[in-house]
């Protein structure tokens, strides 16, 4: 099996260029890719770019039903290749059901794009409550871990598999007021 791991680091000001650059290195033609955070922003852009590059299927995952519906609508003639999966990544039981749902719709999984993420309020860590710190950690860190744990067995069984991790400049340089977010990236 050939595995390819990619990391995407960019800001929203150059998101379109970064999305194209990130996806360019992936072999998506004829592949089925799971994309978290596909209901808006970079996640939606990555899902649509993968379709434009010939993906056989996109399993769009998000916790926003309206956003998922809009992503499917924006797929235009390729909308039939998009399955939508309303899922809260912090709910491990819900995440555990995703592989079976994706296989039922697409027959296989060839890759996974980890895009979903949230930020905290811009405050000093001394002023950040445990509840908000835990919320960011649960989505950005534990949600990612849960997805990996559920999809890695499927990807390892494929002749070729890929994972795209979307990160942030917060992973490289501390951003004042974003301690929890930076720790998760």
Protein Blocks (a to p, Z undefined) as FASTA:
>chain_A
ZZddddddddfklmmmmmmmmmmmpcfehpacddehklgcjllmmmmmmmmnopabdcdd
dfbfklmmmmmmmnmmmmmmpccddddfklmklmmmmmmmmmmmnopafbdcdfbccddd
dddfklpcfklmmmmmmmmmmmmmmmmmmmmmmmmmpmbdcddddddfklmpccehilmm
mmmZZ
